[in-house]
Amino acid sequence: KKNQTEHIIFFTKKGILKKSKLSEYNIKRRSGVKALNLDNDDEIVSILFVNNERVGMMTARGQFVVCETKDIRPIGRIARGVKGITLNKDDILVSAQVIPQTTKEYLSVSEKGYIKRTSAKDFSITGRATKGSKIHALKDADDKLIDFVPLTTEQEAIIVSSHAQIKINLNEVNLLSKGAQGTKSMKLSNAKIIGLIAF
């Protein structure tokens, strides 16, 4: 079909990216098929279905990369993949998202509830395997970024914690420079942020 998604991209916590033709996985087996070879200490953190859209990758310590998927060659179903983002020591990839051409801002949130908006103009399109730049600074050494979403026309967001969720108006979230720390979005007690949805 003309408008059918052509590719699937896997992202792992060690920064590996694997782009394959979706048709590679159109195999009717009850036991399923192997998607990619993973190192013993690695795991999949995101799976995206794309044609030639841009994708963004964010790490737990706030590094952020936007790259073009059209420049990444599809590889076979069993292959390991290639480096998507270069990680600093003790850092991991936590989220990857499709970046629409109309993206105006990015919304990011940390495990301890610090949230911020950052202008998409602050980030250039880079090739894969780079470190990118800082999207969100972290005040606490034991805090980490959990998720981000690209913003186009969205007006509200839901922050999901291990104990509750809160709905916020995006106009109430500070628009800050890419190296700045976010502002506290909710009192968490012993809860931790586990996800982010914008709509």
BELLINTA-V194851 format. One record per backbone hydrogen bond with DSSP energy under -0.5 kcal/mol. CO is the residue of the C=O (numbers start at 1). NH is the residue of the N-H. E is the energy in kcal/mol with one decimal. If there is no record, write none. Layout:
co=CO nh=NH e=E
co=CO nh=NH e=E
//
This chain:
co=1 nh=4 e=-1.1
co=6 nh=22 e=-2.8
co=7 nh=50 e=-2.0
co=8 nh=20 e=-2.5
co=9 nh=48 e=-2.5
co=10 nh=18 e=-2.4
co=11 nh=45 e=-2.8
co=11 nh=46 e=-1.5
co=12 nh=15 e=-2.1
co=13 nh=93 e=-2.6
co=15 nh=84 e=-3.7
co=15 nh=85 e=-1.3
co=16 nh=12 e=-2.1
co=17 nh=82 e=-3.1
co=18 nh=10 e=-2.6
co=18 nh=20 e=-0.5
co=19 nh=75 e=-2.9
co=20 nh=8 e=-2.5
co=21 nh=24 e=-1.9
co=22 nh=25 e=-1.8
co=23 nh=26 e=-1.3
co=25 nh=27 e=-1.9
co=27 nh=29 e=-1.3
co=29 nh=32 e=-1.1
co=36 nh=38 e=-0.5
co=39 nh=42 e=-1.9
co=43 nh=13 e=-2.4
co=46 nh=11 e=-2.4
co=48 nh=9 e=-3.0
co=48 nh=50 e=-0.5
co=50 nh=7 e=-2.6
co=53 nh=69 e=-0.9
co=54 nh=99 e=-2.7
co=55 nh=67 e=-2.5
co=56 nh=97 e=-2.0
co=57 nh=65 e=-2.3
co=58 nh=94 e=-2.6
co=58 nh=95 e=-1.6
co=59 nh=62 e=-1.6
co=60 nh=145 e=-2.9
co=62 nh=135 e=-3.1
co=62 nh=136 e=-0.7
co=63 nh=59 e=-2.3
co=64 nh=133 e=-2.0
co=65 nh=57 e=-2.8
co=66 nh=126 e=-3.0
co=67 nh=55 e=-2.3
co=68 nh=71 e=-0.6
co=69 nh=72 e=-1.7
co=71 nh=73 e=-0.6
co=76 nh=79 e=-0.6
co=79 nh=37 e=-0.7
co=82 nh=17 e=-3.7
co=84 nh=129 e=-1.8
co=84 nh=130 e=-0.5
co=85 nh=87 e=-0.6
co=88 nh=91 e=-1.8
co=92 nh=60 e=-2.6
co=95 nh=58 e=-2.6
co=97 nh=56 e=-2.9
co=98 nh=100 e=-0.7
co=99 nh=54 e=-0.7
co=100 nh=103 e=-1.7
co=104 nh=120 e=-2.7
co=105 nh=151 e=-3.3
co=106 nh=108 e=-0.5
co=106 nh=118 e=-2.3
co=107 nh=149 e=-2.2
co=108 nh=116 e=-1.9
co=109 nh=146 e=-2.6
co=109 nh=147 e=-1.3
co=110 nh=113 e=-2.0
co=111 nh=193 e=-2.7
co=113 nh=115 e=-0.5
co=113 nh=185 e=-2.8
co=114 nh=110 e=-2.1
co=115 nh=183 e=-2.5
co=116 nh=108 e=-2.3
co=117 nh=176 e=-2.8
co=118 nh=106 e=-2.7
co=119 nh=122 e=-1.5
co=120 nh=123 e=-1.6
co=124 nh=126 e=-0.6
co=127 nh=130 e=-0.5
co=130 nh=86 e=-2.0
co=133 nh=64 e=-2.1
co=137 nh=182 e=-0.6
co=140 nh=143 e=-1.5
co=144 nh=111 e=-3.3
co=147 nh=109 e=-2.1
co=149 nh=107 e=-2.7
co=151 nh=104 e=-3.1
co=151 nh=105 e=-1.4
co=155 nh=170 e=-2.6
co=156 nh=199 e=-2.9
co=157 nh=168 e=-2.8
co=158 nh=160 e=-0.6
co=158 nh=197 e=-2.1
co=159 nh=161 e=-0.5
co=159 nh=166 e=-2.1
co=160 nh=194 e=-3.1
co=160 nh=195 e=-1.6
co=164 nh=161 e=-3.4
co=166 nh=159 e=-2.7
co=168 nh=157 e=-2.2
co=169 nh=172 e=-2.0
co=170 nh=173 e=-1.4
co=174 nh=117 e=-2.5
co=174 nh=176 e=-0.8
co=177 nh=180 e=-1.8
co=180 nh=137 e=-2.0
co=183 nh=115 e=-2.8
co=186 nh=188 e=-0.6
co=188 nh=191 e=-3.0
co=192 nh=162 e=-1.9
co=195 nh=160 e=-2.1
co=197 nh=158 e=-3.1
//
